[in-house]
Amino acid sequence: MDNRIQAVYDGTTNRIIGRLKKDIDLFEGIIEICKEHSVEAAQFQCMGSLAYATFVQLDQNEDKSLQYSNRIVTDTPVELLTGTGFVGHSAEGELEVHFHGLFVDCNKNINGGHFIGGENPIAITVEFIIFPLLDAAMQRRPDEISGIPVFHFLEKE
């Protein structure tokens, strides 16, 4: 495992706890931990600091339909006050993360949203807990109504 990751499996509770160290990406670190522990579906929570945050937020069109904003990148490091996410499979079968977080930047502004994979490097540390799901599966595919790719929750085959 990457030396920028510290993770311990607690067999009694079936949870993984640990931290991601400076410069590893939040999503890449969580996915690497899941692969290392053969986790294919999970929920996780975390807090810590990011060198910068990259995310989108919901926008509402004039016709009241929803879309995501353009990509937003903070111009300072941020303290991730709270974050929660799911790990499941993409339509192509690869592990991927769906994550929302709330943070405060160095200008004392609170913000948050739907974070973008590969674009949220750790500044100092992010501490996490992963809750593996043993009998459930998550697969990203288009929503029946909006067409937006979302996780669908299934019983594991």
N, C-alpha and C positions, 0 to 999 in steps of 0.2 A: 504494500500500500504506500502511496505517496507520503513522504516524511512531513508534509504540511497538514497531515490528518492524524488526529488522535481519536480512536474510537474503541469502545469496550462494549461487548455484548453481555447483557444480564439475562442469563437463562431462566431465572426464576420468574421474571416479569415479561420475558420475551421483548426486551427493549434494547436499543442501542443508544448509548450516550457518548458525548465527546465534544471535540472542538475542531474547527477548521482554522488553520494558521494563515499568517500574512501571505497575500498574493494569490492564493488558490481561489478560483471562482466558486461562489456559493453553490450553484447548481451542479457543477462538475464534481465538487467534493461530495455532495449528498449522493449523487449517482455512483461514484466510486465506492462509497461505503456500502451502498445497497448491493452492488455487484460482489464486493468482497464477502458479504454475509448472505449471499443468495436470496436477497429480498426482491420480489417482483412487484409487490404492491405495499404501500405504506402511507401513513400520515406522519408528518413531522412538525415540530415547533422549534423556533430558534430565536436568538437575540445576540447582538454583538455590534461590530463596526465594519463598515464597508469603505473602501477607498473612494467610491462613488456608487450611486444607485442608478440603474437603468430600468425604466418601467413605462407602462402606459396606463391611462385612466379612461373610464367610460365618458363618451360624449353623446349628446342627444341632438339629432338632426331636427330641422324644422318640422318634419312630419312625425316627430316623436320616436322614430326608429333609433336604435342604438348602434354605435360603432366605437372602436377604440381610438384614442387620440394618437397623434404622432408620438414617436419614441421621445421620452424625456430623460435627460441625463443630468444629474446634479453637478454643480460646479465646485462642490466641496465634499470632503468625506462626510459620512453620515453615521449616526448611532441608530442601529436597527432596534427599535423599542420592542417590537414584537413581530413575529412572522409565522405564518402557518402555510403548509402546503401538502400536496399529495405527490406520490411517486407512482407512476403506472407506465403503460406502454403506448408508444406512438402508433399511428396507423400502420407504420412499417415494422412494428415489433420491437423498437429500441426503447430502453428505459428513458423516461423524461419526467421533468418536474413541472408542476403547476403551483405557483407560489404567489402569495399576497403578503405585503408587509407595510408596516407603519414605522416611520423614521423621523428623526430630527437632524437637520443639517447644522453646519458650523455657524450659520446666521440665525440659529434658534427658530427656524421655520419647520413646522410639522407638516409632513406630506406622506403620501403612500400610494399604493396601487398594485397592479399586476406586473411583477418583475419579469425581465427578459433574460433568457438563458445565455450564459457565456459572457455576460456584461456586468457582473457584480462582484468584483474582487474584494477579498477580505483585507481590511486595513490593519487590525491588530488580532482579533479573534472573533469567531462566531461559535457560540455554544449551542448544542442541539440535543434533541431527543427524537429518536425515530421509533414509531410504533408499527412494526411489521404486521401485515395482514396475511394470515395463513390460508384461509379458505375463501378469499375474495380476489378478484382480478379487476384491473382497470384498463380500459382500452380507449384511446382517443379516436373519435370519429365524429362526423358532422351531426349536430343537433337536428332533430327532425323539423323543427320550426324555423330556427334562424339560419341553419346551414353552417354555423360557426363550429369548428372542431372543439369538442369538450370530452372530458372523461365520461365513459359509460361504466357503470358498476355492475359486475357480474359475479356469479358464483364460480369459483375456480373449478376448472374441468379436471 
